[in-house]
Every structure is written in structure tokens, then in C-alpha cells.
Amino acid sequence: MKHAGEDALDRLEPLLREIRKRGGLKEKSRGTFYRGSKAFLHFHEQGPEFYADLKTGADFERFAATTATDRKALLRHIDAALGDGTAARPR
């Protein structure tokens, strides 16, 4: 599975804008986010599907990021990983 290229990132741009609103993250290159000096989040593409690798604890965990539902869930996981706990609550 390859890292998301520019065309894929163009299609992910609405999600990237939402991620950029979160505090504590720095986008070192488009679609690649760091928390402090450590990699935190990046994207992959496989055909028409998108996936996000998110640092949860000591390891990265892969999440689907193709549909609107996937992206809402990913944002909740990002918020939880950032420590505000919103992903733990069902919506």
C-alpha cells in the first residue's frame, strides 16, 4: 500500500482541513502530521480507498478514511489520541 500522492491528498483535503484545526499537531508535509517531534498521522491509498495510520499509544493503527462515516470516526480517534477522549463516547 503506497503513501497517498498529491491526487489522493486533493481528494482528502476536506478531512485535512479538519485535522489542521486540532491543536498540538504540525503538518511537516502535506498530509503528514507530527505531534512534537514524533510522527502521528499519515495517509495511504490503495485504488479508490484511503487509509490513515494514526499513532495510538506506542504503535500506529490503520483506519479507513474513504467514506464520510470513516472520516468522522477517524476524527474521533484523532481526538482521543490527542487526549480529549471524544472518541471513547458513542455518537
C-alpha positions as CSV (number, residue, x, y, z in Angstrom):
1,M,0.0,0.0,0.0
2,K,1.6,3.3,-1.1
3,H,1.6,6.6,0.7
4,A,-1.1,9.0,-0.6
5,G,0.0,11.0,-3.5
6,E,-1.0,14.6,-4.4
7,D,-4.2,13.5,-6.3
8,A,-5.3,11.4,-3.3
9,L,-4.5,14.3,-0.9
10,D,-6.5,16.6,-3.1
11,R,-9.5,14.3,-2.5
12,L,-8.7,14.1,1.2
13,E,-8.4,17.9,1.5
14,P,-11.7,18.5,3.4
15,L,-10.5,15.9,6.0
16,L,-7.1,17.5,6.1
17,R,-8.6,20.9,6.9
18,E,-10.5,19.4,9.8
19,I,-7.3,17.8,11.1
20,R,-5.4,21.1,10.8
21,K,-7.9,22.6,13.3
22,R,-6.7,20.3,16.1
23,G,-4.1,21.8,18.4
24,G,-0.8,20.2,19.1
25,L,-0.2,19.0,15.5
26,K,2.3,20.2,12.9
27,E,1.9,19.2,9.3
28,K,5.5,18.6,8.2
29,S,4.5,17.8,4.7
30,R,1.0,17.8,3.2
31,G,-1.0,15.0,4.9
32,T,1.8,14.0,7.3
33,F,1.3,15.2,10.8
34,Y,3.6,15.2,13.8
35,R,3.0,15.6,17.4
36,G,6.0,17.3,18.9
37,S,9.0,15.6,17.2
38,K,7.2,12.3,16.6
39,A,5.2,11.1,13.6
40,F,1.5,11.0,14.5
41,L,-0.6,10.6,11.3
42,H,-0.2,9.9,7.6
43,F,-2.3,8.6,4.7
44,H,-2.2,5.7,2.3
45,E,-4.1,4.9,-0.9
46,Q,-5.0,1.6,-2.5
47,G,-7.0,2.1,-5.6
48,P,-10.1,4.2,-4.7
49,E,-9.7,3.5,-1.0
50,F,-7.9,5.7,1.6
51,Y,-6.4,4.7,4.9
52,A,-4.8,6.6,7.8
53,D,-2.1,5.4,10.0
54,L,-2.6,7.0,13.4
55,K,-0.2,6.7,16.4
56,T,-2.2,5.3,19.2
57,G,0.0,4.6,22.2
58,A,3.3,3.1,21.1
59,D,2.2,1.9,17.7
60,F,0.4,3.0,14.6
61,E,-3.1,1.7,13.9
62,R,-4.7,1.8,10.5
63,F,-8.1,3.3,10.0
64,A,-10.3,3.5,6.9
65,A,-10.6,7.1,5.6
66,T,-12.7,6.7,2.4
67,T,-16.3,7.5,3.3
68,A,-17.8,10.3,5.3
69,T,-18.5,7.8,8.1
70,D,-14.9,6.6,8.0
71,R,-13.6,10.2,8.3
72,K,-15.9,11.1,11.2
73,A,-14.7,8.0,13.1
74,L,-11.1,8.9,12.2
75,L,-11.5,12.4,13.6
76,R,-12.9,10.9,16.9
77,H,-9.9,8.6,17.1
78,I,-7.5,11.5,16.4
79,D,-9.2,13.5,19.2
80,A,-8.9,10.5,21.6
81,A,-5.2,10.1,20.7
82,L,-4.7,13.8,21.4
83,G,-6.1,13.2,24.8
84,D,-9.5,14.8,24.9
85,G,-11.4,11.4,25.0
86,T,-14.1,12.3,22.5
87,A,-13.6,9.0,20.5
88,A,-14.4,6.9,23.6
89,R,-18.0,8.2,23.6
90,P,-20.5,6.7,21.2
91,R,-22.2,9.2,18.9
